[in-house]
Amino acid sequence: MRRVVLSLTAIMLVFTMMFAMTGCGAKSEIKEVIKNYEKACNDVDFEGILNCMHPKDADKIKLAAGIVGFFGNVDADKLLEKLSGFISGKVKIGKEFFESLMITIDEIDVDDDKADVDVFVTYMFNGQETTVEADMELEYYEEAWYITSFTLDK
């Protein structure tokens, strides 16, 4: 009887360790996605930003750019490039423009194929550095993690 109990305990321990290791793997993959997103923002790489977003969301943005480009007789890629310049500050808005972005992960909570990530976002705008709390939601889809939501706290 004791041997059965030890065997069951060993099996449970193995499954617990496997579950814990899976969570750690997910967290490192999530950190990598956020790092890639931050780099894409700083490099004004709109395609890189879209690659970090859930494909269903990124496809809608690409479709909208294509439709606007078609009806406005503008190449969709050039339209996305202009939009990325506007978002990143390469296109100045008066004297104010975006200069840099840094995302610091505070906490990652993984629940199956969903993750909630608390972050601090530090950005430089018009020469002034600001840090705000934010919430990022990610989803595991087709064997990769993607950003589905990025909300700055007020």
RODO-2510 file (C-alpha; in nm, 4 decimals, decimal comma):
residues 154
     n   res          X          Y          Z
     1     m     0,0000     0,0000     0,0000
     2     r     0,2804     0,2385     0,0869
     3     r     0,4363     0,1776    -0,2537
     4     v     0,1093     0,2781    -0,4265
     5     v     0,0887     0,5993    -0,2235
     6     l     0,4508     0,6844    -0,3074
     7     s     0,3895     0,6122    -0,6756
     8     l     0,0794     0,8337    -0,6809
     9     t     0,2663     1,1085    -0,4986
    10     a     0,5522     1,0892    -0,7501
    11     i     0,3085     1,1053    -1,0423
    12     m     0,1309     1,4082    -0,8915
    13     l     0,4665     1,5785    -0,8336
    14     v     0,5680     1,5202    -1,1967
    15     f     0,2372     1,6678    -1,3242
    16     t     0,2697     1,9651    -1,0891
    17     m     0,6215     2,0352    -1,2139
    18     m     0,5103     2,0017    -1,5757
    19     f     0,2288     2,2504    -1,5144
    20     a     0,4647     2,4933    -1,3411
    21     m     0,7204     2,4674    -1,6201
    22     t     0,4542     2,5299    -1,8838
    23     g     0,3552     2,8510    -1,7051
    24     c     0,7175     2,9654    -1,6936
    25     g     0,7543     2,9000    -2,0664
    26     a     0,4419     3,1011    -2,1381
    27     k     0,5682     3,3913    -1,9295
    28     s     0,8997     3,4058    -2,1148
    29     e     0,7160     3,3969    -2,4503
    30     i     0,4856     3,6768    -2,3319
    31     k     0,7854     3,8846    -2,2224
    32     e     0,9373     3,8343    -2,5682
    33     v     0,6188     3,9551    -2,7428
    34     i     0,6095     4,2673    -2,5257
    35     k     0,9803     4,3303    -2,5887
    36     n     0,9217     4,2972    -2,9651
    37     y     0,6230     4,5335    -2,9437
    38     e     0,8292     4,7925    -2,7552
    39     k     1,1115     4,7664    -3,0111
    40     a     0,8689     4,7968    -3,3035
    41     c     0,7170     5,1107    -3,1486
    42     n     1,0582     5,2678    -3,0980
    43     d     1,1761     5,1686    -3,4474
    44     v     0,8545     5,3012    -3,6053
    45     d     0,8030     4,9539    -3,7486
    46     f     0,4293     4,9420    -3,8103
    47     e     0,4508     4,5916    -3,9581
    48     g     0,6378     4,4811    -3,6445
    49     i     0,3633     4,6311    -3,4277
    50     l     0,0987     4,4467    -3,6299
    51     n     0,2973     4,1218    -3,5972
    52     c     0,2654     4,1476    -3,2176
    53     m    -0,1096     4,2013    -3,2374
    54     h    -0,3640     3,9200    -3,2600
    55     p    -0,4037     3,8357    -3,6309
    56     k    -0,7798     3,9090    -3,6250
    57     d    -0,7052     4,2645    -3,5076
    58     a    -0,4021     4,3176    -3,7306
    59     d    -0,5953     4,1919    -4,0343
    60     k    -0,8725     4,4460    -3,9689
    61     i    -0,6184     4,7295    -3,9606
    62     k    -0,4548     4,6066    -4,2815
    63     l    -0,7959     4,5696    -4,4477
    64     a    -0,9003     4,9206    -4,3417
    65     a    -0,5732     5,0627    -4,4751
    66     g    -0,6285     4,8750    -4,7998
    67     i    -0,9846     5,0053    -4,8388
    68     v    -0,8873     5,3642    -4,7575
    69     g    -0,5878     5,3328    -4,9868
    70     f    -0,8013     5,1922    -5,2691
    71     f    -1,0684     5,4602    -5,2511
    72     g    -0,8155     5,7340    -5,1846
    73     n    -0,5948     5,6066    -5,4667
    74     v    -0,3069     5,5542    -5,2213
    75     d    -0,0859     5,2468    -5,1831
    76     a    -0,1913     5,0616    -4,8630
    77     d     0,1733     5,0102    -4,7583
    78     k     0,2462     5,3817    -4,7984
    79     l    -0,0678     5,4631    -4,6008
    80     l     0,0435     5,2313    -4,3173
    81     e     0,3883     5,3907    -4,3306
    82     k     0,2367     5,7397    -4,2962
    83     l     0,0127     5,6192    -4,0148
    84     s     0,3092     5,4678    -3,8320
    85     g     0,4965     5,7940    -3,8715
    86     f     0,2040     5,9835    -3,7281
    87     i     0,1725     5,7451    -3,4327
    88     s     0,5443     5,7408    -3,3583
    89     g     0,6070     6,1113    -3,3820
    90     k     0,8054     6,1099    -3,7038
    91     v     0,5235     6,3355    -3,8186
    92     k     0,5281     6,6280    -3,5796
    93     i     0,2061     6,7587    -3,4326
    94     g     0,2929     7,1201    -3,3668
    95     k     0,5868     7,1217    -3,1275
    96     e     0,4771     6,8006    -2,9577
    97     f     0,5922     6,4602    -3,0703
    98     f     0,6544     6,1146    -2,9359
    99     e     1,0218     6,0367    -2,8766
   100     s     1,0551     5,7003    -2,7005
   101     l     0,8656     5,4237    -2,5259
   102     m     0,9720     5,1755    -2,2575
   103     i     0,7490     4,8988    -2,1204
   104     t     0,8394     4,7477    -1,7828
   105     i     0,6549     4,4320    -1,6821
   106     d     0,5246     4,4319    -1,3260
   107     e     0,3190     4,1106    -1,3128
   108     i     0,2053     3,8372    -1,5521
   109     d    -0,1027     3,6270    -1,4789
   110     v    -0,1530     3,3344    -1,7200
   111     d    -0,4825     3,1457    -1,7331
   112     d    -0,4825     2,8799    -2,0083
   113     d    -0,4661     3,0681    -2,3399
   114     k    -0,5174     3,4164    -2,1905
   115     a    -0,2723     3,6381    -2,0069
   116     d    -0,3155     3,9613    -1,8163
   117     v     0,0032     4,1642    -1,7843
   118     d     0,0404     4,4664    -1,5578
   119     v     0,3036     4,7023    -1,6949
   120     f     0,4512     5,0461    -1,6447
   121     v     0,4812     5,2481    -1,9637
   122     t     0,7415     5,5215    -1,9692
   123     y     0,7363     5,7506    -2,2681
   124     m     0,9022     6,0730    -2,3717
   125     f     0,6681     6,3259    -2,5273
   126     n     0,7734     6,6784    -2,6136
   127     g     1,0858     6,6359    -2,4019
   128     q     0,8951     6,5307    -2,0899
   129     e     0,9180     6,1798    -1,9469
   130     t     0,5949     6,0286    -1,8151
   131     t     0,5283     5,6907    -1,6533
   132     v     0,1799     5,5416    -1,6334
   133     e     0,0401     5,2051    -1,5345
   134     a    -0,1155     4,9977    -1,8081
   135     d    -0,2799     4,6629    -1,8658
   136     m    -0,1950     4,4364    -2,1575
   137     e    -0,4023     4,1339    -2,2466
   138     l    -0,2579     3,8595    -2,4605
   139     e    -0,4029     3,5465    -2,6141
   140     y    -0,2320     3,2234    -2,7157
   141     y    -0,3458     3,1597    -3,0724
   142     e    -0,2054     2,9125    -3,3252
   143     e     0,0993     2,8348    -3,1092
   144     a     0,2002     3,1958    -3,0373
   145     w     0,1103     3,4775    -2,7961
   146     y    -0,0448     3,7962    -2,9361
   147     i    -0,1498     4,1270    -2,7831
   148     t    -0,5279     4,1678    -2,7864
   149     s    -0,5586     4,4758    -2,5680
   150     f    -0,3346     4,7531    -2,4378
   151     t    -0,5051     4,9950    -2,1993
   152     l    -0,3388     5,2827    -2,0181
   153     d    -0,4728     5,3333    -1,6675
   154     k    -0,6021     5,6770    -1,5808
***
